[in-house]
């Protein structure tokens, strides 16, 4: 892969781990912890990924770009690679399933990307789409870790993105996901993401059954039936977007993770040639101008209170700064947004800042909050009576406003 300033040899593999099943793998009473709905545990602690080799590639010309369709030795794994015009990332769409279990083994399917980046066992995963958390292989920052599960013990939740980078941030590899998945970097420069699972044993964590989900359903549960699954295993389809570059992994991930997680909805319809089409505009923009590149309009919702008059309309506006401190030389700086640009065509008469959930004024919350008396400082935004419509967002800020407009 090549970006504007970096070239990396990146390989992509598909494979799976076989799931721990006490009836097959257990030798001692302490071995009863199965892999299941809440627990990932391969059938051996240091199990190597069982890779599935590609069988054929088909190049398909589409409108403006080329797709590469890959078929594998296992027919239940398929992948399509796309480099979209004007986009700096590689998109990989996968279709996985039904996972076969005729051999009596559960399987946990992984997509793995490998690069030559030397990251010293360090990688980063997001915390619910906000801060990136540093992860270190076989290490915990608050206690001395005894490593018994070198594979499963290094998996972490990935809600939006995961990345690796070298010490100088001269090389970075970032992958964004379209749904929450488990991820790890078990070898320097590698990233793996678990995209599908099917197990045959219960992990005894409360569900009371294996995650052997099928498209047919399940018979009634006892005492009315045997709770037996029928039909074939589920098929999942998803996308990963991959970027390389020399600006640091966080910058790469931030630049694509929001659009990956919240793709626009596409609606398609048909009508007769003689029929009037009520929607004539090819695009609609609800903003007067573009927001700063490090700011996201999270919420723009009509929110008129029941006691409001006809001439008194209110909107809930929530803005988020999408970069953390030190992640980017330019985009990790404060940003200013004029709320007028979020409500074109309206005259704003009042702006009140609310708490994140929008259920009380920030000023009221500041008065009633617990006062910190320990060491260190407690930040406060101070007065929230806004004199104008311009608001400033610090890195990772999310600020919520009730905006009243005149009709």
GIRARA-V344586 format. One record per residue. RES is the residue in three letters. PSI is psi in degrees with one decimal (none if undefined). Layout:
res=<RES	RES>
psi=<PSI	PSI>
This chain:
res=<UNK	UNK	UNK	UNK	UNK	UNK	UNK	UNK	UNK	UNK	UNK	UNK	UNK	UNK	UNK	UNK	UNK	UNK	UNK	UNK	UNK	UNK	UNK	UNK	UNK	UNK	UNK	UNK	UNK	UNK	UNK	UNK	UNK	UNK	UNK	UNK	UNK	UNK	UNK	UNK	UNK	UNK	UNK	UNK	UNK	UNK	UNK	UNK	UNK	UNK	UNK	UNK	UNK	UNK	UNK	UNK	UNK	UNK	UNK	UNK	UNK	UNK	UNK	UNK	UNK	UNK	UNK	UNK	UNK	UNK	UNK	UNK	UNK	UNK	UNK	UNK	UNK	UNK	UNK	UNK	UNK	UNK	UNK	UNK	UNK	UNK	UNK	UNK	UNK	UNK	UNK	UNK	UNK	UNK	UNK	UNK	UNK	UNK	UNK	UNK	UNK	UNK	UNK	UNK	UNK	UNK	UNK	UNK	UNK	UNK	UNK	UNK	UNK	UNK	UNK	UNK	UNK	UNK	UNK	UNK	UNK	UNK	UNK	UNK	UNK	UNK	UNK	UNK	UNK	UNK	UNK	UNK	UNK	UNK	UNK	UNK	UNK	UNK	UNK	UNK	UNK	UNK	UNK	UNK	UNK	UNK	UNK	UNK	UNK	UNK	UNK	UNK	UNK	UNK	UNK	UNK	UNK	UNK	UNK	UNK	UNK	UNK	UNK	UNK	UNK	UNK	UNK	UNK	UNK	UNK	UNK	UNK	UNK	UNK	UNK	UNK	UNK	UNK	UNK	UNK	UNK	UNK	UNK	UNK	UNK	UNK	UNK	UNK	UNK	UNK	UNK	UNK	UNK	UNK	UNK	UNK	UNK	UNK	UNK	UNK	UNK	UNK	UNK	UNK	UNK	UNK	UNK	UNK	UNK	UNK	UNK	UNK	UNK	UNK	UNK	UNK	UNK	UNK	UNK	UNK	UNK	UNK	UNK	UNK	UNK	UNK	UNK	UNK	UNK	UNK	UNK	UNK	UNK	UNK	UNK	UNK	UNK	UNK	UNK	UNK	UNK	UNK	UNK	UNK	UNK	UNK	UNK	UNK	UNK	UNK	UNK	UNK	UNK	UNK	UNK	UNK	UNK	UNK	UNK	UNK	UNK	UNK	UNK	UNK	UNK	UNK	UNK	UNK	UNK	UNK	UNK	UNK	UNK	UNK	UNK	UNK	UNK	UNK	UNK	UNK	UNK	UNK	UNK	UNK	UNK	UNK	UNK	UNK	UNK	UNK	UNK	UNK	UNK	UNK	UNK	UNK	UNK	UNK	UNK	UNK	UNK	UNK	UNK	UNK	UNK	UNK	UNK	UNK	UNK	UNK	UNK	UNK	UNK	UNK	UNK	UNK	UNK	UNK	UNK	UNK	UNK	UNK	UNK	UNK	UNK	UNK	UNK	UNK	UNK	UNK	UNK	UNK	UNK	UNK	UNK	UNK	UNK	UNK	UNK	UNK	UNK	UNK	UNK	UNK	UNK	UNK	UNK	UNK	UNK	UNK	UNK	UNK	UNK	UNK	UNK	UNK	UNK	UNK	UNK	UNK	UNK	UNK	UNK	UNK	UNK	UNK	UNK	UNK	UNK	UNK	UNK	UNK	UNK	UNK	UNK	UNK	UNK	UNK	UNK	UNK	UNK	UNK	UNK	UNK	UNK	UNK	UNK	UNK	UNK	UNK	UNK	UNK	UNK	UNK	UNK	UNK	UNK	UNK	UNK	UNK	UNK	UNK	UNK	UNK	UNK	UNK	UNK>
psi=<144.8	131.0	-167.5	-27.8	4.0	140.0	126.7	141.5	101.4	126.8	151.0	131.1	152.0	147.2	-170.8	155.6	139.4	139.5	142.1	128.2	116.0	-35.1	-21.1	-44.8	-17.5	140.3	-26.4	164.1	-30.5	-3.6	13.4	-7.9	105.0	160.5	134.6	-150.0	-37.3	-13.8	129.3	121.2	109.9	162.6	-19.1	144.7	-38.2	34.1	136.1	146.9	128.5	102.8	149.7	121.0	145.8	148.7	-39.2	158.2	136.3	126.6	127.5	120.4	125.9	-171.7	95.9	-7.9	173.8	134.9	144.1	115.9	122.7	130.0	146.9	169.1	-31.8	115.8	-11.0	8.3	125.6	148.6	145.6	127.8	136.3	136.5	106.0	143.8	131.3	2.6	137.4	3.5	161.0	130.7	129.1	113.7	129.9	149.6	117.4	127.3	167.9	134.1	123.4	139.4	20.6	-19.9	3.7	9.3	132.5	156.7	143.5	110.0	135.3	140.2	122.8	128.9	135.1	132.9	168.7	11.3	130.6	104.7	4.9	38.6	9.4	136.2	172.6	135.9	151.6	156.7	95.5	37.8	3.8	-109.0	147.2	134.8	130.6	131.0	139.7	129.0	132.1	39.2	143.8	134.5	-19.5	-0.2	162.2	119.4	127.0	119.0	109.8	-22.5	82.0	-18.2	-65.3	-33.8	-8.9	12.9	140.9	158.1	137.4	106.8	-33.3	-39.2	161.1	145.3	160.1	154.6	158.7	175.5	-31.5	-0.1	21.9	-19.9	132.9	147.8	122.5	144.2	127.8	149.5	161.2	4.7	164.8	134.4	165.8	141.7	159.2	165.1	92.8	-15.7	146.7	130.4	-3.4	150.8	129.5	144.0	131.8	118.9	-17.1	149.9	148.3	113.8	163.0	8.7	148.2	137.2	5.2	39.0	14.0	-24.6	-36.8	12.8	163.1	162.3	58.3	67.5	139.6	162.1	-11.8	-32.6	-152.3	145.3	164.3	150.5	158.2	145.2	9.6	-9.3	-169.0	2.7	46.7	132.8	145.1	159.2	-172.4	163.9	160.1	152.3	130.7	146.1	133.7	-180.0	143.4	141.0	132.1	131.8	145.6	159.7	-179.3	19.9	5.3	145.7	-35.0	-42.7	-42.1	-48.3	-45.4	-33.4	-15.8	-9.9	-35.6	-43.8	-28.8	-42.2	-23.6	66.1	144.7	146.5	136.6	123.9	134.8	135.7	171.1	155.3	163.7	152.5	-26.6	-2.1	135.6	135.9	117.9	-28.0	113.3	-26.1	133.8	-19.6	155.0	130.6	120.3	9.5	149.2	-31.9	168.6	143.0	162.5	149.6	-14.4	14.8	140.3	134.1	102.1	-41.4	133.2	95.0	132.6	127.3	67.2	126.8	154.5	-31.9	7.4	149.0	171.3	-31.7	6.4	97.6	145.6	147.3	148.1	119.1	126.4	123.5	143.0	133.3	125.0	6.8	148.5	168.9	132.7	3.3	-29.7	140.4	-32.5	-39.8	-10.0	20.0	161.0	150.2	146.9	134.1	133.2	120.8	-19.8	-35.3	-19.1	-12.2	65.4	140.1	-4.0	150.1	117.4	129.4	-24.0	143.4	125.2	127.9	135.3	170.1	170.3	-42.9	-9.8	19.2	-2.5	157.8	143.5	-37.6	-43.7	-39.7	-40.3	-36.4	-29.7	-6.5	157.1	131.1	122.4	127.6	4.3	-168.0	157.8	175.1	157.0	117.6	151.2	138.7	-10.0	-147.2	139.3	8.8	102.7	127.5	-23.2	-168.7	2.4	131.1	147.6	137.6	123.8	162.3	130.7	6.0	142.4	120.5	140.8	136.9	142.5	117.4	121.3	132.9	157.6	146.2	none>
